[in-house]
Each structure stands twice: as C-alpha cells, then as structure tokens.
Amino acid sequence: MYSPAQARFRGLLAAALMLGASFPTLAIAATPSAPTARAEAQVLSLSQQIIAMRSVVGQGNETGKVAAAIRDALVAGGWSAADVEIVPYKDTAYLIATWKGSDTRLKPLVVSGHMDVVEAKRADWQRDPFVPVVEDGILYGRGATDMKFNAAQAVSSLIDLRRGGYKPKRTIVVAFSGDEETTMETSRQIAQRLKDAELVINVDGGGGKLDEGTGKPVYWTWDGAEKTYADFKLEVTNAGGHSSAPRPDNAIVQLSRALERIGAYHFAAEQNPLTKAWFERAAAFESDAATAAAMRAFAANANDAKALEVLRANPATVGKVGTTCVPTMVSGGHALNALPQRATANINCRIFPGHKPADIMAELAKVASEPAVKFTDVTEGSTASPASPMRDDFVKASEAAIHAAYPGVAVIPAQASGASDSMWYRSVGVAAYGASPTMTKDSEDFSHGLNERVRLSNVRPGLVYFNTLFTRLSQ
C-alpha cells in the first residue's frame, strides 16, 4: 500500500507522463528491465525532496541534508546503514554507498554525481528555486537538470533492482560529491578513494536532444572526455600618478592591448576520436545546411579553413574544435582622477585534452606580446585528464540501455566542453563516461540559469535505461 503522500506523488507523475510522453509505453514495458510504479513515484518524490534543500556553498549549505535524504532512501531500499557513508568536509559533505557484488575479484562499478548546486536568487526566478513545482509535465527548481533529478533517477533505479531481487556480480558504488560546482575538493577525495574502480558512469553528463516541435528524441550522446578548466590572471602594475600628467606606460592601456590580441586569437584546431565521431554523426541532425557542411568538412580535415570559420562563429560548435580562451573579468584603476596603479583581468580557458595548462598560459603570454603583463595560474578545482577509451563493454551496454528506453535513437559519442567529476577519475587512470539518459529541448536547457527545469516524460525511460545499464555493467 502507498501512503497518502506517495499516492499524491504517483498521481502527479501519471499526469506529467500523460502530458509529456512521446514514446511507446508498450515497447518499454516489454523490456526485461521495466521499472516498477514504485520506482517511478520515488524519482519524483526524491527529486522534490532534495531540490527543496539549498545545497549551495557557504553559510547554510544543506548538501549534508541531501546526502542524508539519499542515505535514508537507500537504507529503506535494502542497504545496510553501515554500507552508506556520509563524510562531512568544511561546509559540505560527500556520500559513498556500497552494494557488494558476489565476486570480490571484480573491480567496482561507480555511479558518480554531485549533490551541490549553483546559487539561485528568488528575486530573479519566476518561482522559488528551492520550492519544487510541477506544471504541465515539467519539474521546476534549482538542480532539476544539474543534477538532482538525475541523482534521484539513478538511486531509484538501484533501489528498484535491489527490491526486485537483482544480485550484482560486480560491486556497485554510489559516489556523490558535495562541491562539484566550486572547488571540487570532495570530488578529488572520492576519486582517490575509488581509484581501483573498473569504470565510472557519471550521471552528470551526456544526455539527449528533443525535437523543438514534436518533442521526440533526436539523438543521444555520451561524454568520453572533457576539456580542462583553467583560469589565468593577467596583471599590470606601475607607479600611477596624477591624471593631468599622463605617462607613456598606462596599466589599463597595456592590459587592454593584451586582451584585444588574446580575444582575436584562435588556438590550433584539433580532433580526437570522440570529437571526430561527433562531427561526423551530429551533422546528419543539423538543420542549418552551412553548419552541417562545415561539420562534415572539419571531420574530414581539421585544418579546413572555411569549415573552421563557420564552426568558430557558432557558439554551439566553437568549443568542440580546440582550446578556447576568453576574457571573463576585468578591473583597473583606483580613482577617477588618477593614473591606474593596477589593472587585472581573468582569462578563462577550456583546454583540449593533451595539453598542459602551463603551456597554454605560455602561448597566451606570447600572443599578448606585452612584457608588462604578468600571467598567473589561479585555477581552483580542476586537473588535466586524458580522454577515456571507447571501451567496447561500455559502448555496447550504453547503446543497449538507451535503445531499451528509446528504440532506434541515434547514439553519438562526444567530448564535453564543461567540467565534471569525471576529470578526477580519469586523472587517476579510471575510465569515466558522462551518460545521463535525460532528454531536453535546446530551448529548455537552463542548467545554472533561471527557471531550471526537466520534463517528467524522462522518468520512465530513464529508469529503463539505468536498469539496463547497471545490470549489464555489473555482471
């Protein structure tokens, strides 16, 4: 029997699915990994519970409460309390939950994610970001896409499998960090603890695209690599003086010249097997003919100048053709009537795998061509990491899982331009893959933005996907 609260959640979920579903329910129900109604209801209830917790860095951080809610759900689902560990760290915490496999010789499968979210201010949102709301089959709230809904799906899937009597051969470890959106210190700690893992499924990455008009799935991607995040501080200092007596050396002018050169500079275009495959396959789904042609031309020749001109002018593709560096902050001067004694700027870089941040900073200094500009690496919470191999076991399992949920949908490997916990696993030699099943319209992607949302039509196929993926990879 369901409690009144559970019954209400199931009613909300049923209504949401009727409003948002665009896939054949019978095909999903026929799969051997069909989720239970109880699991579907739990996705929504757990999502709402943890979205309501303000897990934002700083005073009042409730990431520890999110961890406790997930622990309680796991324990109620069959985990022993001893197998769920919550580790406090500064104002946050991380969680590691272990489902022991029957074969201790096998390295564990890690299900990775994070519990913290970026700040959201009530005055900016149409709805309170920390009061989850379901409207027209859509769940609104901070963390709806990044990534509390995905966490609730993965946890609910594992609970569903365990309640259904599934017994994994390979140990499954749920590892959720508590500061992925900031310093990633807990992310680093978790990766060090789990550096003997077989592979990592990061549910904070990958995902699918829905057609803007029909709402049907267009394609699904998994991430096998990501660019390295880096921040470089540029600083010019001089003696300053009275503004009525200008001097040849002006800190703001010198910094501005450096920034202009950096802003106009393009790093060499590059490819790896993941990005080449993405350009080749995603071109078939690109509605703009010129962009599609450029994608195909770049896949065939990474030095195609005409293709690069098109791709670099498009925000959706510029980050996929190589390293990018862009000024993001600038400050200078101390008084309206004084020559500036100091001018500073921040350059944010997303570095293509295979390059050291120090080498990129040196290249920027050469491009700036201003001896007075001092460069300093001020990056926090990042590390360089290689691409994960296109492992046959993961590729086959993920394709089988997504096709169980969305029969026939195209699968495209990709490289993420953003940063995630995956970098820390890859940096210690563990293959990690961003592989969320969540499907989203481009127009509804508001991760880190206002009025963040997720379609609840993702609930059932997401569970089908996770049930299939987890069972295949834990045997």
Summary of the structure (lengths in Angstrom):
residues: 475
radius of gyration: 23.9
end to end distance: 32.5
largest distance: 83.1
contacts: 1688
relative contact order: 0.18
helix: 39%
strand: 22%
